[in-house]
Structure formats: C-alpha cells, structure tokens
Amino acid sequence: MVSPASPVRVYDLREGSRSCSNEIQVSREQLFPGYSSKVSDIAKAHKRDAKILVNRMTYSNIWRNKAKSQILTEGEVRLDLQGCDGTKYNYQLQVGNYTIATVLINRNIAHIRSLAEQVYATRKIKSGFQKSLHDSHIYHVSFKSSISGKSSTTTDKDKSVSSSKL
C-alpha cells in the first residue's frame, strides 16, 4: 500500500521507452470553429448514441490502418479521422455534416505497445470525447512533459487532484 506522501512512478509510454517520466494528459482547447447553438442542439439530441459510441472505442479500432470515415457508428453518430497535421490526429464525432466532439491525439500515442498502456491511453481518449461532448471544446490528448527534462513523479494526492480537473 502506498502512503499519500509516497511518490508513484509514472512510466513513459512512448515506444521502446521504459524510463520513468511521462503520463498522458487531456487538455481543453478552444471551442469548435464555427460553433453555434445548432451544434449544441444536435449534440444534445444525439448524446445517448454518442456516449454509446465512445464507450465502444478500443485502442485497435482508433488506430486501425487507413480508416478515415465511419471508423465506428452508433445510430446517426460516427467516429471519423479528419486527418493528421504531422504531429496530431484529428478525430471527430459527427452527425451528418456537424461535428459534436473533437479530440486531437498526438501521433506518439499510436505507438504504444503494452496492452495495459493501450487501455490507459484509450481511457484518456474517451475522457477527451466525453468532455468535448459536454462543452463543445476541442480536447488534446498528449504525453505530459516532464519539468526541466527530469523524471516526474506524483503522489496519490496529486493524482486525485489532477484526475478531478480532467
């Protein structure tokens, strides 16, 4: 059992790395471009199907090769890969031509090999989609940078504070 003051190791999940340094974070960015109350109404009308779709996401269906449109569907809601800018993949939940949730995912997250780490990454991606559905903001899923290049550690207390903010 770990006491509240004991550090908890956070492993670097990047390919081939076993050093203790990074964790995955979900950060809020701007509102969707062209956001309107109509988008909010569409998201509310399809929220149940969107949440079911998000819960069906797995690491393998998010990263399957060459999938662009309709990676997953639930009712009228679909998960689409809109593209990649070289550093981030742009995944969206869409209904017709309307985007109801957006998550940008750093490319290096696609290279995670360990099953446990893939489950962890998928949980963070799902969290980003749930938050985006709730507030119509874009969320960015990335590795948390370590301070001054040093390995980062957190305590159980830090971990609970961080997760409640996400």
C-alpha positions as CSV (number, residue, x, y, z in Angstrom):
1,M,0.0,0.0,0.0
2,V,1.3,3.4,-0.9
3,S,1.0,6.2,1.7
4,P,-0.2,9.6,0.5
5,A,3.3,11.1,0.7
6,S,5.0,8.3,-1.2
7,P,5.8,9.0,-4.9
8,V,4.0,6.9,-7.5
9,R,6.1,6.2,-10.6
10,V,4.6,7.3,-13.9
11,Y,6.1,5.5,-16.8
12,D,6.9,6.9,-20.1
13,L,4.5,5.2,-22.5
14,R,6.4,6.1,-25.7
15,E,7.6,3.2,-27.9
16,G,10.6,1.4,-26.7
17,S,11.0,3.6,-23.6
18,R,10.8,2.3,-20.0
19,S,12.0,5.4,-18.2
20,C,10.0,7.0,-15.5
21,S,9.0,10.4,-16.9
22,N,5.6,10.9,-18.6
23,E,1.9,10.4,-18.3
24,I,-1.0,11.1,-20.7
25,Q,-2.9,14.3,-20.2
26,V,-6.2,15.6,-21.6
27,S,-6.2,19.4,-22.1
28,R,-9.0,21.7,-23.1
29,E,-8.5,24.0,-26.1
30,Q,-10.8,26.3,-28.0
31,L,-14.5,25.9,-28.9
32,F,-15.2,24.2,-32.2
33,P,-14.6,26.5,-35.2
34,G,-18.0,27.8,-36.4
35,Y,-19.7,26.7,-33.1
36,S,-23.4,27.6,-33.0
37,S,-26.4,26.8,-30.8
38,K,-27.5,24.4,-33.6
39,V,-24.4,22.3,-32.9
40,S,-25.3,22.2,-29.2
41,D,-28.9,21.1,-30.1
42,I,-27.6,18.3,-32.4
43,A,-25.2,17.1,-29.7
44,K,-28.0,17.0,-27.1
45,A,-30.3,15.2,-29.5
46,H,-27.6,12.5,-30.2
47,K,-25.8,12.4,-26.8
48,R,-27.0,8.9,-25.9
49,D,-25.7,7.4,-29.2
50,A,-22.5,9.4,-28.9
51,K,-21.8,8.1,-25.4
52,I,-22.5,4.5,-26.5
53,L,-20.1,5.0,-29.4
54,V,-17.4,6.5,-27.1
55,N,-17.8,3.5,-24.8
56,R,-17.3,1.1,-27.7
57,M,-13.9,2.6,-28.7
58,T,-10.9,0.4,-28.3
59,Y,-7.2,1.2,-29.0
60,S,-7.2,-1.1,-32.1
61,N,-10.3,0.5,-33.7
62,I,-9.0,4.0,-33.1
63,W,-5.6,3.2,-34.8
64,R,-6.6,0.7,-37.5
65,N,-4.8,1.3,-40.8
66,K,-6.2,3.6,-43.4
67,A,-9.6,4.2,-41.6
68,K,-10.8,7.7,-42.3
69,S,-14.6,7.8,-42.2
70,Q,-17.0,5.8,-40.1
71,I,-14.5,4.1,-38.0
72,L,-17.4,3.3,-35.7
73,T,-21.0,4.2,-35.9
74,E,-23.9,4.3,-33.5
75,G,-27.3,5.5,-34.8
76,E,-26.5,8.6,-36.8
77,V,-23.3,9.3,-34.9
78,R,-20.0,8.3,-36.4
79,L,-16.3,8.5,-35.4
80,D,-14.2,10.0,-38.3
81,L,-10.5,10.6,-38.7
82,Q,-10.4,14.0,-40.3
83,G,-6.6,14.0,-40.9
84,C,-3.2,14.4,-39.4
85,D,-1.1,17.6,-39.3
86,G,2.2,15.7,-38.8
87,T,2.0,15.8,-35.0
88,K,-1.6,15.2,-34.1
89,Y,-4.5,13.1,-35.4
90,N,-7.9,14.9,-35.6
91,Y,-10.7,12.6,-34.6
92,Q,-14.3,13.8,-34.5
93,L,-17.7,12.5,-33.6
94,Q,-20.1,13.7,-36.3
95,V,-23.8,13.7,-37.1
96,G,-24.3,14.5,-40.8
97,N,-22.1,17.5,-41.6
98,Y,-21.9,18.6,-37.9
99,T,-19.1,18.0,-35.5
100,I,-20.3,17.3,-32.0
101,A,-17.0,16.3,-30.4
102,T,-13.3,16.7,-31.3
103,V,-10.2,15.2,-29.9
104,L,-6.7,15.8,-31.2
105,I,-4.3,12.9,-30.3
106,N,-0.5,13.2,-30.5
107,R,1.0,10.7,-33.0
108,N,3.3,9.1,-30.5
109,I,0.3,7.7,-28.6
110,A,-0.4,5.5,-31.7
111,H,2.9,3.6,-31.0
112,I,2.1,2.3,-27.5
113,R,2.8,-1.4,-27.4
114,S,1.8,-2.7,-23.9
115,L,-1.8,-3.7,-23.6
116,A,-2.1,-2.1,-20.2
117,E,-0.7,1.2,-21.5
118,Q,-3.1,1.0,-24.5
119,V,-6.0,0.6,-22.2
120,Y,-4.8,3.6,-20.2
121,A,-4.4,5.7,-23.4
122,T,-7.9,4.7,-24.6
123,R,-9.4,5.7,-21.3
124,K,-7.8,9.2,-21.7
125,I,-9.1,9.5,-25.3
126,K,-12.6,8.5,-24.2
127,S,-12.4,11.1,-21.5
128,G,-11.5,13.8,-24.1
129,F,-14.5,12.8,-26.2
130,Q,-16.9,12.9,-23.2
131,K,-15.6,16.3,-22.2
132,S,-15.9,17.6,-25.7
133,L,-19.5,16.3,-26.0
134,H,-20.3,18.1,-22.7
135,D,-18.8,21.6,-23.5
136,S,-18.2,21.8,-27.3
137,H,-14.5,22.4,-26.9
138,I,-11.6,20.6,-28.6
139,Y,-9.5,18.4,-26.3
140,H,-5.9,17.5,-26.9
141,V,-4.6,14.1,-25.7
142,S,-0.8,14.1,-25.3
143,F,2.1,13.0,-23.2
144,K,2.6,15.2,-20.2
145,S,6.0,16.9,-20.4
146,S,8.4,16.4,-17.6
147,I,9.7,19.5,-15.8
148,S,13.2,20.6,-16.8
149,G,13.8,17.2,-18.6
150,K,13.7,15.4,-15.2
151,S,11.6,12.4,-14.5
152,S,8.2,13.4,-13.0
153,T,6.6,11.7,-10.1
154,T,3.3,12.3,-8.5
155,T,1.8,11.4,-5.2
156,D,-1.6,9.8,-4.7
157,K,-2.8,13.2,-3.5
158,D,-1.5,14.9,-6.7
159,K,-3.0,12.1,-8.8
160,S,-6.5,12.6,-7.4
161,V,-6.3,16.4,-7.8
162,S,-5.1,16.0,-11.5
163,S,-7.8,13.5,-12.4
164,S,-10.6,15.6,-10.9
165,K,-9.5,18.5,-13.1
166,L,-9.7,16.4,-16.2
